[in-house]
Amino acid sequence: MFGKLKEKLSSFVDKVAQTEIKEKDVEEALWDLELELLEADVALEVVEELKEKIKQQLVGRKVKIGTDKKKIVEDAVRNAVLEVLTPERKIDLLEMIKSKKEKPFVIVFVGFNGSGKTTTIAKLAHWLKKHGLSVVIAASDTFRAGAIEQVEEHARRVGVKVIKHRYGADPAAVAYDAIQHAKARGIDVVLIDTAGRNELNRNLMDEMKKIVRVTKPDLVIFVGDALAGNAIIEQARQFNEAVKIDGVILTKLDADARGGAALSISHAIGAPILFVGIGQSYDDLKEFDEKWMIEKIFGE
């Protein structure tokens, strides 16, 4: 995992650790680092911020003879990456759900086609159930052939009910019915699946805006495929402009060799990563932890 990103950062550490920590040497190494991080799918603005943070920590640093200069440089890089990964605001999902006075807590999921959105919803339903919460899923993707059957099969496996209409029905009406169903039965959480969007289909984007307008969700979560690399940043920005994104779930992180998407996305849209998908089973949804990510990038 993240082999490319780890390799590029290690290369920078080695270059600077072989020199005295002067601005000229750091600048030269940072130039190489910029190109290497861009190759690892780190967004340009994140690269710039990382460079600035590393420079602030290293330039002018007085190093005593016998000091492990490599460790000083590595610590500076770690600290910079940790700062970038740490969002300005964090979301404790369980606390949010439990503190809401009127049930249900409503979450709308958005994302591009093929990002693993429906599977992720099932994983989150499973995670919520393990934490003692009741869940219903709204099958509001009434556009894609087979979408309703797919969400029904996942829901059956994790043991939650699905509210559905026919194909071609108004997705916002499905979501509304799911919320009314949850209210009537005291269900804690409604998870709303939506059709996968792309920038060319304005009708689907308008439908998504309508779902959010009708349901007034407590959270809008963007589900993004980590393997999409830098493209995921532009995708997230499009959704953030259409319907403000509150949090992110990154899928397929276990297969992501570059790591740039995970490093960039929160910074790009100002929304924290809540969970990461790290495998195929319903248990393979992990609450995001910046320090865990740091260890995956740098290793022990």
C-alpha positions, 0 to 999 in steps of 0.5 A: 500500500502506498509504495510509490508515495513512500518511495518518493518521500524516502528519496527526499529524506536521503537527499537532505540528510546527506547535506547541511540543512541550508535553504539552498540544499532544501530547495534543490531537494524540494524541487525533486520532491515536487515532481515525485509527489505529482507522479504519486498523484498528490494534488499540486496545492497539497504538494506546495503546502507540504513543501512550505511546511517541510522548509519551515521545519528544516531551513536554518536548523542547527544540527550538532555533530553526531546527530542523526540528520536523517531522523530530523529530516524524516520527522519534518516530513512526517509532521508535514504529512500529518498536518496535511492529513489532519482536517480542520474539523473532525466528525464523530459519526456515532456521537452525531447520530446519538446526540440528534434529538429527533430520529432518524439521522439521514445520510446521503451518499454521492459519487461517480460511477464505479466508486463502490458507493453501494457496497460502501453503504452496505459496509456502513450499515453493517458497522452501524448495526455492530454499534447498536443502531437500527438502519434502513436504506433508500434505493434512490438510484432508480436510473441504473439497470440492476441498481435496486437489485444490487442494493437489495442483495447487499442489504439482505446480507447485512440484515437491513430493510430497503425502501424502493420504488420502480425504475424511473421513479423520482429518487427524492420520493424514494428517499422521502418515503424511507425517512417517513418509514424510519420515523414511523418505526423509530429507526435510527439511521437512513442511508440514501443511495443515489445514482452514480454521476459524471460531469456530463450528465446534468440531469443526474446532478440536478436530481441529486440536488433535489434529493438533498433539498427534499431530505435535508440530510444530516450529512452528505458523504462523497464516496471516492475510488482511491485508484482514480488518483488525481481525478478524484480531487476534481470529482469531489470538487464538482460534488462539493459545488453542487451539494456541500460535502460533509465527509469522505469515504475512500474505497479500494485503499488497500489496492492504492499503490500511490497514495496521493488521493488520500493525501489530497482529498480532505485538503481539496474540499475541506471535508474530513475522511471518515472511513476507508475501504480496505478489503472486500468483506463487510467488516473491511471499513475502517474509521480513518486515523491520520496516524494509521495512515502515516504508518502506512506511508512511512512504515516502521 
